């Protein structure tokens, strides 16, 4: 950056201010007094410092212009004109924290869902084994199978007019009753507690599924928001760096002006002593 070159220049000039005066490129035929020679050197140093100060001020103007541009870009991206870099960082940090929290909740919900599914499968398998080994449930299952076959046969015969619709409806009612008896028998074998547990776990699985959909929607919003804020965050970082460089330029101008003022004091002292008016 130009600021590095400027710093190098002022160091060189300050060193020059403390060193011996350079020999002129050509010697005048008229002898020059020590005061005149020293005055010319001081005038040249003062002029060089003023040029350096002007360059610093030009850099200041460039930094301030860049700051204005960065602030405008940040306001456009965030939709908040006048927002500060600190607020941008806080917004990004808050979103990242929420993202991590949602991901953590999602991992926990996934583990619970897998545990519930295994528990449901295990309990269902055990209840099925109980039902298969229960004599009453086995006979009721046979009754249901027989009723289903009877309904199918009556429906076929009804199509060709061999039986009435009333016959079909009567068979369907008997099938429904057989199924109800089978369900009651299975619940008896399984036990009320086991059935209630299965129902509760099924409801929780449904709730976890709904919660997961909501969590995914929130994660998607946060991801899109972070992607949108990425340029603003980069601009905020550059704005901070520009502010630091502006402070540095202010300090260098202050130091250069102090050095120039010292030279001006020496110049005026020599002029006063020699009566020089230039």
HELIX and SHEET records of a PDB file:
HELIX    1   1 UNK A    2  UNK A   18  1                                  17    
HELIX    2   2 UNK A   34  UNK A   78  1                                  45    
HELIX    3   3 UNK A   85  UNK A  133  1                                  49    
HELIX    4   4 UNK A  135  UNK A  159  1                                  25    
HELIX    5   5 UNK A  165  UNK A  190  1                                  26    
HELIX    6   6 UNK A  192  UNK A  274  1                                  83    
END                                                                             
